[in-house]
């Protein structure tokens, strides 16, 4: 139940309080995908049987007072009652090369994202 509330709220998760700008020369897939999968496993009420999962490449976006790398994630996860919630977009925000928070995408934050399949998310277990 708590997981469903977290996924339905604006802020899905935050891992650190570091507020320094993210400036790694390149946020590599080997780093960002495992972090996002770990966040989904913890914050979704049922991380199994996710449908239609997709992910974008990292892009620099203005977040708060600085630029951060953002990876857009689209998925259809189950609610606590077992029904699918419908497709939602999330923005995974990285600070210093590590996942800092995952929020429900706002406005045009992920509207231009070039999504590609994210089968790893569809294979998550508890």
Steps between C-alpha positions, in 0.01 A plus 500: 500500500782739587666420168183585311481833678863569418462419131185709474655802665717759334824384660559129464833487673808693601831339584720791612495860605790605275394807305813556293468511121547175313788540260635155417634499146276207413231321701548143388229239459689263732448752779153640444299188416587302818426807714159546337416130534593508870279807551205333325540184708484698824226751420246309294243313705534211252816521287411179317316481168568860395365562150611724216824608669712747306803716578678797343863597477622748765456867412608812686200690635457799728387361837469753780801728494726278289528263209454131567508189288145367463393160370133471409326172584154397380319200646169348594528349850247331722329684782470337843165344399664317208350716225726682256529873567545600137810629327687774690818693430765551766816707506802337664726784613873436541748695713872440462431192289267328750120482518379765743123496455224371279198722449189482290587698185348846494392709203737461208777332703482173303279600207789494250667190647609242245381185675631153426390168654607435860451121534706487821218686679242253372701213654531643853433275796432583862 
